[in-house]
Amino acid sequence: MKHLCPVCGWDGLLEPAYDENGRGSHEICMSCGFEYGFDDHSEGVTHAQHRQRWIATGARWFNPDEKPEDWDLETQLANVMPGSSSGTG
């Protein structure tokens, strides 16, 4: 079972980003590069801040080898931002 990135909406995480106690998995999203439990707790970056920076810098994939051929930014962001636009199109 794959899990959703709460930052960018990618549905390819191998485990939930956070456990039932809110501890980050330390998995790194292959799409936006956010590390749960590090970027948020150690670095103090919110999901919204990281999402905004990622989009502003072109929404480049952290691991391009994982990027689906039919990838669409708006569709992916709709997983975490229903009804909103990324402002990139």
C-alpha positions in Angstrom: 0.0 0.0 0.0 1.3 3.4 -0.9 0.7 6.5 1.2 0.1 10.2 0.4 2.7 13.0 0.9 0.9 15.7 3.0 3.1 18.3 1.4 2.8 17.8 -2.3 0.1 15.1 -2.7 2.3 12.4 -4.3 0.8 9.0 -3.6 3.9 6.9 -3.6 5.2 7.0 0.0 6.2 3.5 1.3 4.9 4.3 4.8 2.7 7.0 6.4 4.5 10.3 6.8 3.7 10.4 10.5 2.7 7.7 13.1 -0.2 7.9 15.4 1.8 10.0 17.9 2.9 12.5 15.2 6.4 11.3 14.9 7.8 11.6 11.4 8.8 8.5 9.4 12.1 10.2 8.1 11.1 8.9 4.7 11.9 11.5 2.0 9.2 12.3 -0.6 10.6 11.4 -4.0 8.5 14.2 -5.5 9.0 17.3 -3.3 12.0 16.1 -1.2 10.4 16.8 2.2 11.7 14.6 5.0 9.0 14.0 7.6 10.4 14.4 11.1 13.4 16.4 10.0 12.3 19.3 7.8 9.3 20.0 10.0 10.7 19.3 13.4 14.4 20.0 13.2 14.2 22.7 10.5 10.8 24.2 11.5 9.4 24.2 8.0 5.7 23.8 7.6 4.1 21.7 4.9 2.7 24.9 3.3 6.1 26.6 3.3 7.8 23.7 1.7 5.0 23.3 -0.9 5.2 27.0 -1.8 9.0 26.9 -2.2 8.8 23.7 -4.2 6.2 25.1 -6.6 8.1 28.5 -6.8 11.3 26.7 -7.9 9.5 24.8 -10.7 8.1 21.8 -8.8 11.1 19.7 -9.8 11.1 16.1 -8.7 13.6 15.3 -5.9 14.1 11.9 -7.6 13.3 12.3 -11.3 13.5 8.5 -11.8 10.3 8.2 -9.7 8.3 10.8 -11.8 5.5 9.2 -13.7 5.4 9.8 -17.4 1.9 11.2 -17.3 2.6 13.3 -14.2 0.4 16.4 -13.8 1.2 19.0 -11.0 -2.4 20.2 -10.6 -3.7 16.6 -10.2 -1.1 15.8 -7.6 -1.7 19.0 -5.6 -5.4 18.3 -5.6 -4.7 15.4 -3.3 -3.7 17.9 -0.5 -5.2 21.2 -1.8 -8.7 20.3 -3.2 -10.1 23.0 -5.4 -7.0 25.1 -5.3 -4.6 26.0 -8.1 -0.8 25.8 -7.8 -0.4 29.1 -9.6 1.9 27.5 -12.1 -0.4 27.2 -15.1 
